[in-house]
Amino acid sequence: MLKAYFLIAISGLSVLPVALSAEEQTATWVNTYGVSGGLIDMPTAEVGPDGRLITTISHFGGTTKTNLSFQLTPRISGVFRYSGIKGLTAPGSGLSTYFDRSFDVHYQIFDEKTYRPALAVGLRDFLGTGLYTGEYVVGTKSVGPKLRLTGGLGWGRLGSHGSFAVMGSRPTQTLGSGGIPNYDRWFRGPVAGFAGINYNHNDRLGFSVEYSSDAYVREDRRIFDVKSPFNFGAKYKFNDTVQLSASYMYGSEFGLNISISIDPKSSPVIGGNDTAPQPVAVRASQSAQNLGWTNEAERQDQIKAALATALAREGIALEGTRIEGRSAELLIRNERFDIESQAVGRAMRIMTRVLPDSVETLKVTYSNQGIPAGSVTISRSDIEALEHAPATDILNRARFSADSSALSFDSLEGTYPRLTWGLGPIAKFSVFDPDSPVRADLLAQIEGQYHIAPGWVASGSFNYKLGGNLDGLSPNRGGFVAINPPHAVRSDARLYAVGRGPKIEHLTIAKYGRLGENLYGRMTFGYLEQMYAGVSGEVLWKPVSSRLALAAELNYVVQRDFDQRFGLQDYNIATGHLSAYYDLGKGFHTQVDVGRYLAGDYGATVAVDREFGNGWRVGAYVTKTNLSSERFGEGSFDKGIKITLPMSWALGNSTQKSTETVIQSLTRDGGARVNVNGRLYNTVRETHRAEMAKTWGRFWR
C-alpha cells in the first residue's frame, strides 16, 4: 500500500499542470546508467549542460557499469555503456563475468514551464544484445529551488515490476550477436510506473529516494536479492567535475557511483598561458606614400629576414614572400597554434610592425604538406583601425581565397629539405571488449618526416614493445563466432602485437599538389599502416568558401607480415571510396563514404561529429555493407565513437598536439578501411573560410 501511495503522489505532482515553481531543468546529478539527470537507478526528464561529456563508474549487486555520456544538443543526449555482471555468463564464453555493451538515447520533448513539467522520452540498450533494453516516458517538476519530483512510465526492464497494463507482445530473449536496432520491442509489452524525489540541500549535497519499476529479473536471486522496489541515495559534488554517490538499493545492496564531468567549451586553464601578441603598429600620417625602399634590394632582404625572425618567435615558419610597393604576401607554415585564425592574427600583427608603411594589402597564405592550402587578405588600415573592436568586425573585412600564386615563390633558405622527428613512449589500447575491459601495450616510438621539396614528404614510424597484453585478445571474443566470415583483415590485429620488435608502424613517400582551381591531389606509396602496404591516391574538390567538399580515393594494398618488418602476405585487394563532407553549421559536421572495403565488401559509412571551436570533437559513425550480420559476427555491423581532445585545452598553451580515442563496439572484418596518413580534407579544411570563421575570436589573441 505504501509504494502505491508513493507512486501515485509523486507521479501526479510531476505531471499535473499545477502552478508550482518552474526552475531551470539542467541536470544536477548523474544516475547509475550515466544519464545526465536521473534519480538513482531511474531516469528523470532533465538534461545536462549542452556539450557536457561525463564518464561514470557505478557498482552494486555484482554489476559494474562504465558509462560515457554526451549532451549532443541542448535536448538530446547519448550514452555508451560497458557493463560487467559477475555470475552471469554467456553460453560458450567460459567467462565468470558477462561483459555487455549498450547504447542509450534520451530526448527532452519540452522543458519545464510554470504550469507544466519537463517531459522526456528515452531508449535504453537500443543497439545492444537487449540485456538492459527498456523505454520510458518521464516528467519532472520543480517545487521551489531545492525539490524536484519525477514520475514516469517504463517498458522492457523498466516495466518488469508492478506492471498495470500490456501494450502488445514483446520479445524477451537477448540478441546473441547484438548491434541491430531492436525496434520491434520499443514501447511494447508490460507497462509499469516509477517515481522519485531529488532534494538538493545545497549546491554540493543532495538526497534521492525512488520507486523502481525494474525487477532485475535476470539478476534476482542469482546475482543479488531484490527485496524492495525502493532505493535511497546521497550525493556529493566535490566541484563541477567530480561527483560521488552512495545508495542503498533494492532492500539488499549498497552501491557506489563516481562521475567525472568535462565541459569541452571551457578550458580548465582560465585565460590560457600563451604569451601576449605583438601590438599592431599604426603608421604615421602620410608615411604610406614613401616607395623609395622598393628600389633597394638590400632593404628587401632585411625585411624578409626580420619577418622570418619575428614569425619564428611565434612558432610560425616563413617559407616564401612576395613584397611589392602596395602589397605583401607571406607563405607561412604554422608549427605552433592549433587554431589557424590565431596564427593569421599573429602573422598580420607582425606584418604591420615590419613591412614598410607603403604596404597596404596584407595577405597570408598557409602552406600545409608543401602546398598552398588557403589565403586570408586584409587591408592594413582595417587592422590598424579595428585592433580593439570585436573580432567579427575584422572578419567582415577579410577576404578568403585558395589561389596557387604562392607556388611561384622562391623557397627561403632552410625550408627544403628539412627533417622533423620525435622520440618517446606511446600506449595502444583495446577497450570494452567482450572478455576484458582494458588491454594495452606500452611502446617506445621514434617517428619523423623528411620534407624533400614542396609537396614531397617521406615519413616513418618505428616502435619497440616494452610490455603489454594486446597479444592476448581472443579472435572469437565473448563466445560468438561468425558464420563463414570474410578474410581476417582486422580481427587478426592481436597477431601484430605479438613479439617486441623493432617494428615498422608506417614508412611512406607522399606527393601532395594542386591539380587546378579548388582541386587537390595526393599519392602515397609504401607501408601505409601497421597491417597494410601499397599505394593510395586521392583527389579532393574543396572551394574555399564552401561547406561542401567531395573526394575520391583509390587504394591497392597487400597485407603485411605479422612481425611488421618488410615482408608481405598473399592477401591483396583494391579498395576505393567516394566521399562527401559537409559542415552542417552550429558545430556539426558530417561525412559520408561509399565504396569498397578491405574485406571486399561494398557499403557506406556515415559519421556525424560535434566540433567545438577549441579543437574538441565528439562523434559517432556507422558502417553498413553487404556483409550479412551472420558473416560479420558479434555486433552485426561496424560502429563506434570518436573523441578528440586538444592538448592546448588541457595545458592552456598553444600546441597542435591532440589525442584521439576511438571506442568501437567490436573490431571485426566488415566495413574496415585502410588507414592512410595525410588525407586531404583535414589537410586543407582548417585554412578555409568555414573553419576559420568558427574560431575567428582567436584572431586578436
BELZIHU-V523821 format. One record per residue. RES is the residue in one small letter. PHI is phi in whole degrees, -180 to 180 (999 if undefined). Layout:
res	phi
RES	PHI
RES	PHI
This chain:
res	phi
m	999
l	-61
k	-67
a	-67
y	-62
f	-61
l	-62
i	-65
a	-65
i	-70
s	-61
g	-64
l	-65
s	-81
v	-116
l	-73
p	-80
v	-91
a	-86
l	-92
s	-61
a	-107
e	-98
e	-64
q	-88
t	-89
a	-60
t	-99
w	-128
v	-125
n	-93
t	-67
y	-92
g	78
v	-82
s	-70
g	104
g	173
l	-88
i	-116
d	-111
m	-97
p	-85
t	-125
a	-93
e	-77
v	-132
g	-88
p	-59
d	-57
g	84
r	-71
l	-115
i	-130
t	-108
t	-129
i	-121
s	-127
h	-146
f	-166
g	56
g	78
t	-115
t	-117
k	-113
t	-110
n	-116
l	-123
s	-117
f	-142
q	-85
l	-64
t	-136
p	-58
r	-116
i	-114
s	-129
g	-130
v	-135
f	-106
r	-129
y	-123
s	-117
g	-120
i	-115
k	-72
g	96
l	-105
t	-123
a	-94
p	-57
g	83
s	-80
g	72
l	-106
s	-86
t	-123
y	-93
f	-102
d	-136
r	-115
s	-151
f	-126
d	-125
v	-139
h	-131
y	-127
q	-86
i	-67
f	-152
d	-90
e	-77
k	-125
t	-58
y	-109
r	-150
p	-83
a	-70
l	-131
a	-140
v	-131
g	-148
l	-123
r	-106
d	52
f	-87
l	-128
g	-103
t	-78
g	97
l	-62
y	-108
t	-61
g	-176
e	-131
y	-154
v	-125
v	-142
g	-121
t	-135
k	-132
s	-85
v	-124
g	79
p	-79
k	-114
l	-115
r	-131
l	-109
t	-132
g	-147
g	-159
l	-118
g	-129
w	-124
g	67
r	-58
l	-79
g	-121
s	-93
h	-125
g	70
s	-66
f	-123
a	-157
v	-130
m	-113
g	77
s	-89
r	-137
p	-60
t	-115
q	-75
t	-77
l	-95
g	-58
s	-85
g	66
g	84
i	-106
p	-55
n	-92
y	-65
d	-71
r	-105
w	-62
f	55
r	-125
g	92
p	-60
v	-116
a	-136
g	-100
f	-135
a	-161
g	-177
i	-130
n	-111
y	-122
n	-99
h	-65
n	-155
d	-68
r	-111
l	-111
g	-145
f	-133
s	-139
v	-139
e	-143
y	-107
s	-94
s	-102
d	-100
a	-85
y	47
v	-60
r	-72
e	-88
d	-59
r	73
r	-94
i	-106
f	-157
d	-94
v	-92
k	-107
s	-154
p	-84
f	-92
n	-125
f	-131
g	-145
a	-126
k	-133
y	-137
k	-102
f	-72
n	-164
d	-72
t	-104
v	-113
q	-130
l	-124
s	-128
a	-129
s	-148
y	-112
m	-114
y	56
g	73
s	-149
e	-131
f	-101
g	-129
l	-128
n	-147
i	-123
s	-131
i	-122
s	-111
i	-125
d	-105
p	-60
k	-75
s	-125
s	-74
p	-68
v	-99
i	-68
g	84
g	79
n	-113
d	-66
t	-69
a	-67
p	-75
q	-66
p	-69
v	-69
a	-92
v	-93
r	-72
a	-74
s	-60
q	72
s	-70
a	-70
q	-85
n	-81
l	-113
g	-61
w	-63
t	-65
n	-95
e	-111
a	-61
e	-65
r	-65
q	-64
d	-63
q	-65
i	-64
k	-62
a	-65
a	-67
l	-62
a	-62
t	-67
a	-67
l	-67
a	-61
r	-63
e	-93
g	81
i	-121
a	-97
l	-93
e	-98
g	-168
t	-143
r	-141
i	-119
e	-122
g	-59
r	-114
s	-145
a	-148
e	-129
l	-113
l	-102
i	-119
r	-123
n	-79
e	-110
r	-128
f	-83
d	-82
i	-108
e	-66
s	-63
q	-68
a	-65
v	-61
g	-61
r	-65
a	-64
m	-73
r	-59
i	-65
m	-61
t	-67
r	-92
v	-108
l	-71
p	-57
d	-64
s	-73
v	-76
e	-105
t	-99
l	-110
k	-132
v	-119
t	-116
y	-85
s	-109
n	-132
q	55
g	84
i	-120
p	-68
a	-102
g	-177
s	-131
v	-128
t	-121
i	-140
s	-75
r	-63
s	-62
d	-65
i	-64
e	-64
a	-81
l	-112
e	-57
h	-107
a	-92
p	-56
a	-61
t	-64
d	-65
i	-75
l	-63
n	-67
r	-95
a	-79
r	-118
f	-106
s	-150
a	-141
d	-74
s	-107
s	-62
a	-68
l	-63
s	-85
f	-69
d	-77
s	-67
l	-69
e	-59
g	95
t	-73
y	-136
p	-74
r	-148
l	-121
t	-124
w	-155
g	-154
l	-137
g	176
p	-81
i	-136
a	-126
k	-114
f	-122
s	-128
v	-118
f	60
d	-81
p	-66
d	-120
s	-166
p	-65
v	-144
r	-130
a	-155
d	-123
l	-108
l	-131
a	-96
q	-132
i	-120
e	-141
g	-163
q	-131
y	-118
h	-88
i	-77
a	-158
p	-52
g	88
w	-104
v	-135
a	-103
s	-141
g	-157
s	-145
f	-130
n	-140
y	-136
k	-76
l	-91
g	168
g	143
n	-137
l	-63
d	-73
g	-92
l	-62
s	-87
p	-67
n	-122
r	-73
g	79
g	89
f	-101
v	-117
a	-69
i	-93
n	50
p	-69
p	-73
h	-58
a	-75
v	-85
r	-134
s	-69
d	-89
a	-56
r	-61
l	-70
y	-78
a	-96
v	-75
g	85
r	-94
g	114
p	-70
k	-130
i	-95
e	-71
h	-158
l	-155
t	-139
i	-123
a	-127
k	-122
y	-111
g	-163
r	-96
l	-97
g	160
e	-62
n	66
l	-115
y	-129
g	-136
r	-148
m	-130
t	-130
f	-124
g	124
y	-86
l	-69
e	-159
q	-56
m	-113
y	-140
a	-123
g	155
v	-131
s	-134
g	-127
e	-148
v	-127
l	-125
w	-108
k	-149
p	-64
v	-66
s	-107
s	-98
r	-81
l	-102
a	-138
l	-127
a	-144
a	-133
e	-134
l	-126
n	-136
y	-126
v	-131
v	-126
q	-70
r	-84
d	-64
f	-67
d	-78
q	58
r	-97
f	-98
g	-74
l	-128
q	-95
d	-82
y	-78
n	-138
i	-161
a	-99
t	-127
g	-173
h	-146
l	-101
s	-127
a	-125
y	-118
y	-146
d	-86
l	-78
g	88
k	55
g	87
f	-107
h	-137
t	-130
q	-139
v	-125
d	-119
v	-128
g	166
r	-106
y	-105
l	-64
a	-86
g	85
d	-84
y	-113
g	177
a	-145
t	-121
v	-119
a	-127
v	-129
d	-121
r	-100
e	-113
f	-108
g	-64
n	-95
g	106
w	-63
r	-141
v	-131
g	-151
a	-140
y	-139
v	-138
t	-121
k	-128
t	-123
n	-78
l	-77
s	-68
s	-60
e	-67
r	-74
f	-67
g	99
e	-58
g	104
s	71
f	-160
d	-80
k	-160
g	-177
i	-125
k	-122
i	-131
t	-114
l	-111
p	-75
m	-68
s	-63
w	-64
a	-78
l	-95
g	85
n	-109
s	-67
t	-156
q	-89
k	-76
s	-150
t	-125
e	-115
t	-116
v	-115
i	-108
q	-101
s	-61
l	-162
t	-101
r	-121
d	-97
g	-80
g	69
a	-95
r	-114
v	-74
n	-92
v	-128
n	-73
g	78
r	-58
l	-71
y	-59
n	-74
t	-73
v	-110
r	-63
e	-66
t	-101
h	-97
r	-59
a	-58
e	-75
m	-64
a	-64
k	-62
t	-115
w	-65
g	-61
r	-88
f	-58
w	-90
r	-88
